[in-house]
Amino acid sequence: QVQLVESGGGLVQPGGSLRLSCAASGMIFSIRAMGWYRQAPGKQRELVASITNGGRINYGDSVKGRFTVSRDNAKNTVSLQMNNLKPEDTAVYYCNAVLFYGGATNTGWGQGTQVTVSS
């Protein structure tokens, strides 16, 4: 198992910026990719950004050009820099890790951190 702990959420005005961080511990050798998902009230959880061990990055269409995902493999962390935030970015943001061990792929989740974009 991998434990994921997020930090950095909060309230920000439209057009502002926030930076989320996630620290992984436990079976970190099993991590193949890390990233962020979000879930707004009444909506399905959706991909925000992901980055593989090899550095391949994928963004959700709604955040391209505004959000940047990065990893520090030495510290086992993944970060999300969010710029030009919009009210529709309001959601609970979850850190995610794709794991491979025991011949199977698994998924780990953090507890979530609230991001609210409002004036």
C-alpha positions as CSV (number, residue, x, y, z in Angstrom):
1,Q,0.0,0.0,0.0
2,V,0.9,3.6,-0.6
3,Q,-0.1,6.5,1.7
4,L,-0.7,9.8,-0.1
5,V,-1.1,13.1,1.8
6,E,-2.2,16.3,0.1
7,S,-1.6,19.9,1.1
8,G,-2.2,23.3,-0.3
9,G,-5.9,23.7,-1.0
10,G,-7.9,26.7,0.0
11,L,-9.9,29.7,-1.1
12,V,-8.7,31.8,-4.0
13,Q,-10.2,34.5,-6.2
14,P,-10.8,34.0,-9.9
15,G,-7.6,34.5,-11.8
16,G,-5.5,33.6,-8.8
17,S,-3.1,30.7,-8.2
18,L,-2.7,27.8,-5.9
19,R,-0.1,25.1,-5.6
20,L,-1.1,21.6,-4.4
21,S,1.5,19.1,-3.1
22,C,1.2,15.4,-2.4
23,A,3.7,13.2,-0.5
24,A,3.9,9.5,-0.9
25,S,5.1,7.0,1.6
26,G,4.9,3.2,2.0
27,M,5.5,1.0,-1.0
28,I,6.8,3.8,-3.1
29,F,8.8,1.4,-5.2
30,S,5.5,0.2,-6.7
31,I,4.6,3.6,-8.0
32,R,4.4,3.9,-11.8
33,A,2.6,7.2,-12.2
34,M,1.2,10.0,-10.0
35,G,-1.2,12.7,-10.6
36,W,-4.4,14.6,-9.6
37,Y,-8.1,14.1,-10.1
38,R,-10.9,16.3,-8.9
39,Q,-14.5,15.9,-8.1
40,A,-17.1,18.7,-8.0
41,P,-20.5,18.4,-6.3
42,G,-22.8,16.3,-8.4
43,K,-20.1,15.4,-10.9
44,Q,-17.9,12.5,-11.6
45,R,-14.3,12.4,-10.6
46,E,-12.1,13.6,-13.5
47,L,-8.5,13.6,-14.5
48,V,-6.7,16.9,-13.9
49,A,-3.1,15.8,-14.7
50,S,-0.8,12.8,-14.5
51,I,2.9,12.1,-14.8
52,T,4.6,8.8,-15.3
53,N,7.9,7.7,-13.9
54,G,9.3,8.3,-17.3
55,G,8.0,11.9,-17.4
56,R,5.1,11.4,-19.7
57,I,2.4,14.0,-18.8
58,N,-1.3,14.1,-19.5
59,Y,-3.7,16.9,-18.8
60,G,-7.5,17.1,-18.7
61,D,-8.7,19.3,-21.5
62,S,-10.2,22.0,-19.2
63,V,-6.9,22.7,-17.5
64,K,-4.4,22.6,-20.4
65,G,-2.3,25.8,-20.5
66,R,-3.3,26.8,-16.9
67,F,-2.1,23.9,-14.7
68,T,1.4,22.3,-14.5
69,V,2.1,19.0,-12.9
70,S,5.6,18.0,-11.7
71,R,7.3,15.3,-9.7
72,D,10.3,15.1,-7.4
73,N,11.2,11.5,-7.4
74,A,13.9,11.9,-4.8
75,K,11.2,13.3,-2.3
76,N,8.4,11.1,-3.6
77,T,6.2,14.1,-4.2
78,V,3.9,15.3,-7.0
79,S,2.8,18.9,-7.2
80,L,0.2,20.8,-9.2
81,Q,0.6,24.5,-10.0
82,M,-2.7,26.0,-10.8
83,N,-2.8,29.4,-12.5
84,N,-5.7,31.6,-13.8
85,L,-8.1,29.7,-11.6
86,K,-11.8,29.8,-12.6
87,P,-14.9,29.2,-10.5
88,E,-15.5,25.9,-12.4
89,D,-12.2,24.7,-11.0
90,T,-13.8,24.5,-7.6
91,A,-13.7,20.8,-6.4
92,V,-12.1,18.4,-4.1
93,Y,-8.7,17.5,-5.5
94,Y,-7.3,14.0,-4.9
95,C,-3.8,12.9,-5.3
96,N,-3.5,9.6,-7.2
97,A,-0.9,7.0,-7.7
98,V,-0.8,4.1,-10.1
99,L,0.9,1.1,-8.5
100,F,2.2,-2.1,-9.8
101,Y,3.1,-4.9,-7.5
102,G,2.3,-8.6,-7.1
103,G,1.7,-8.8,-10.9
104,A,-1.3,-6.5,-10.7
105,T,-2.1,-2.8,-11.2
106,N,-3.7,-0.9,-8.3
107,T,-4.6,2.6,-7.5
108,G,-4.0,4.7,-4.4
109,W,-5.8,7.8,-3.4
110,G,-5.2,10.6,-1.0
111,Q,-7.9,12.0,1.4
112,G,-8.6,15.0,-0.8
113,T,-8.1,18.7,-0.4
114,Q,-10.7,21.4,-1.1
115,V,-10.1,24.1,-3.7
116,T,-12.6,26.9,-3.9
117,V,-12.5,29.6,-6.5
118,S,-14.8,32.5,-5.6
119,S,-14.9,36.2,-5.3
